[in-house]
Amino acid sequence: MIKVAVLDDYQNIFKEFINTERYKDKFDFKIFTRPFENEDEAINELANFDALFIMRERTKISSSLISGIKNLKFIMTSGMRNKSIDLDECKKRKIIVCGTDINSNPTSEITWTLILGLMRNIKQEADNMFQGYWQTTIGYELKGKILGIIGLGKIGSQVAKVGKAFGMQVIAWSENLDLKLANELGVLPISKEELLKQSDVISIHVVLGERYKNLITKDEFKIMKKTCFVINTSRGPIINEKDLITALEDDEIAGVGLDVYDIEPLPQDHKLRFMPNALLTPHLGYVTDENYTIFFNQMIENLILCIDGKPKRVLK
């Protein structure tokens, strides 16, 4: 019997997508619905498991954690990229790590939820409606505004298409911008500095790595228009959080829409939770029925194939 730990199932929905009874002769599942307090707790709780099912980067699968789980043979992650896993340590221990397919469109959709929410003051107006008020703010139209996209990959391209449909002028920058793709999309390639200066909305869609960590700091906020809205649905550390809070407090920008944070779940007493010009969602970008169906079913499929000696979707 293979002992499987399902980590960070915050909504306790694994069993809604997987009929665990169907696999009771193969797998012994234990579902963890809250984050571990620290690595020692994680090692203690996971010490006897053979396989981990992990959701995105919710738990850091470090070399010390891997070493502490003596029976660990398999790790199944959602998506085909997970920077929280120490793949070198897994190779050393001959642990097979497999990923899953993932739909990218939900992240572009949540991006537009945040953009529209900020432009039309949706949170404030919805809250005021419950208190009996009517039309307390004035919003902005998207048509004619400049949308600056940092990272014109799969998600950035989808965001660009919607921006064009709204009648926005779309500009883009990244260190390895595909000029042919930009031309096909009708997106104007531009320098990072000019994008920061010109944009009414800046949306971030690059992959977090050393070159993009702290991409947006106090220096970048000072370049932006005071009427600019900044959206981050990629990864928290791309924006320096301390500098972001200062920029919001000093009204250097109009507001921010965030779906990602340095620490997740975001602590209850975190300053961002109480800022009136911050529209926050709890990393909902990939959290859809369609994606979870893919994630959990392919994790099961991957594990069965690994046991049969035919691993699929292996992370290199």
Secondary structure, DSSP 8 states (H G I E B T S, - for coil): -EEEEE---TT--HHHHS-GGGGTTTEEEEE--S--SSHHHHHHHHTT-SEEEE-TTSS-B-HHHHHH-TT--EEEESSS--TTB-HHHHHHHT-EEE-----SHHHHHHHHHHHHHHHTTHHHHHHHHHTT----------TT-EEEEE--SHHHHHHHHHHHHTT-EEEEE-TT--HHHHHHHT-EE--HHHHHHH-SEEEE----STTTTT-B-HHHHHHS-TT-EEEE-S-GGGB-HHHHHHHHHTTSSSEEEES--SSSS--TT-GGGG-TTEEE-SS-TT-SHHHHHHHHHHHHHHHHHHHTT---SB--
